[in-house]
Amino acid sequence: MRRLVIVSLALTGCNTVKEDLGGYSARKASAMGYTFNVFADDPEFQVVRTNFGRPNSLTYPAAVAMAVKQVTGCEVALGSLSGDYNLTKGKMTCP
């Protein structure tokens, strides 16, 4: 039972936005077989990947950009992506 509680708490933290965009609600998006929670505050965003499986390094950046556009209507600024396959940060340009 103790092990189950510890695992549950650890997994809960996996979908938590980092401190610098705290207070913003997650908006769900899907793109290119990935599912994401997108946290955005113009001009910054954070994307948390919520599906399992090994991401493809060739398609993942494009999928993040598509998810951000679905949720915000904004484009990802060229060269602004940082982070890893679980938490990706970046800047966006909005019309």
C-alpha positions as CSV (number, residue, x, y, z in Angstrom):
1,M,0.0,0.0,0.0
2,R,2.8,2.4,0.9
3,R,4.5,1.8,-2.5
4,L,1.2,2.6,-4.3
5,V,0.9,5.9,-2.5
6,I,4.5,6.9,-3.3
7,V,4.1,6.0,-7.0
8,S,0.8,7.9,-7.1
9,L,2.4,11.0,-5.7
10,A,5.3,10.8,-8.1
11,L,3.1,10.5,-11.1
12,T,1.0,13.5,-10.0
13,G,4.1,15.7,-10.1
14,C,4.7,14.7,-13.8
15,N,1.9,16.9,-15.0
16,T,2.7,20.0,-12.9
17,V,3.7,23.2,-14.6
18,K,7.0,24.7,-13.3
19,E,7.0,27.7,-11.0
20,D,7.5,30.4,-13.7
21,L,4.0,29.8,-15.3
22,G,2.2,28.7,-12.2
23,G,-1.5,29.7,-11.9
24,Y,-2.2,29.0,-15.6
25,S,-4.6,26.2,-16.4
26,A,-3.6,23.3,-18.7
27,R,-5.3,23.1,-22.0
28,K,-5.2,19.8,-23.7
29,A,-4.0,19.3,-27.3
30,S,-3.1,16.4,-29.6
31,A,-0.7,16.5,-32.5
32,M,1.1,13.9,-34.6
33,G,0.3,11.1,-32.2
34,Y,1.3,13.0,-29.1
35,T,-0.9,14.4,-26.3
36,F,0.0,17.5,-24.4
37,N,-1.0,19.8,-21.7
38,V,-0.2,23.3,-22.8
39,F,0.4,26.2,-20.3
40,A,0.7,29.6,-21.9
41,D,1.1,33.2,-21.0
42,D,2.1,35.3,-24.0
43,P,5.0,35.3,-25.0
44,E,6.0,32.1,-23.0
45,F,4.6,28.6,-22.9
46,Q,5.3,25.2,-21.4
47,V,4.2,21.9,-22.8
48,V,3.9,18.7,-20.8
49,R,3.8,15.5,-22.8
50,T,1.1,13.3,-21.3
51,N,1.2,10.2,-23.5
52,F,3.5,7.2,-23.0
53,G,6.0,5.9,-25.5
54,R,9.3,7.0,-26.9
55,P,9.1,10.3,-28.8
56,N,10.7,10.7,-32.2
57,S,13.3,13.5,-32.2
58,L,12.4,14.4,-35.8
59,T,8.7,14.9,-35.2
60,Y,8.5,16.0,-31.6
61,P,9.4,19.8,-32.2
62,A,6.8,20.0,-35.0
63,A,4.2,18.4,-32.7
64,V,4.9,20.8,-29.9
65,A,4.5,23.7,-32.4
66,M,1.2,22.3,-33.6
67,A,-0.2,21.9,-30.1
68,V,0.8,25.4,-29.1
69,K,-0.9,26.8,-32.2
70,Q,-4.1,24.7,-31.5
71,V,-4.4,26.0,-28.0
72,T,-3.2,29.6,-28.4
73,G,-3.5,30.5,-32.1
74,C,0.2,31.6,-31.9
75,E,3.3,30.4,-33.7
76,V,6.3,29.1,-31.8
77,A,9.2,31.5,-32.2
78,L,12.0,30.0,-34.3
79,G,14.8,28.6,-32.2
80,S,13.0,29.1,-28.9
81,L,12.3,25.5,-27.8
82,S,14.2,24.2,-24.8
83,G,13.8,21.3,-22.4
84,D,13.2,17.6,-23.1
85,Y,10.5,15.3,-24.3
86,N,8.5,15.6,-21.0
87,L,8.6,19.3,-20.4
88,T,9.3,21.7,-23.3
89,K,9.5,25.5,-22.9
90,G,9.5,28.2,-25.5
91,K,8.3,31.5,-26.7
92,M,5.5,32.3,-29.1
93,T,4.6,35.1,-31.5
94,C,1.0,36.1,-31.5
95,P,-0.8,38.2,-34.1
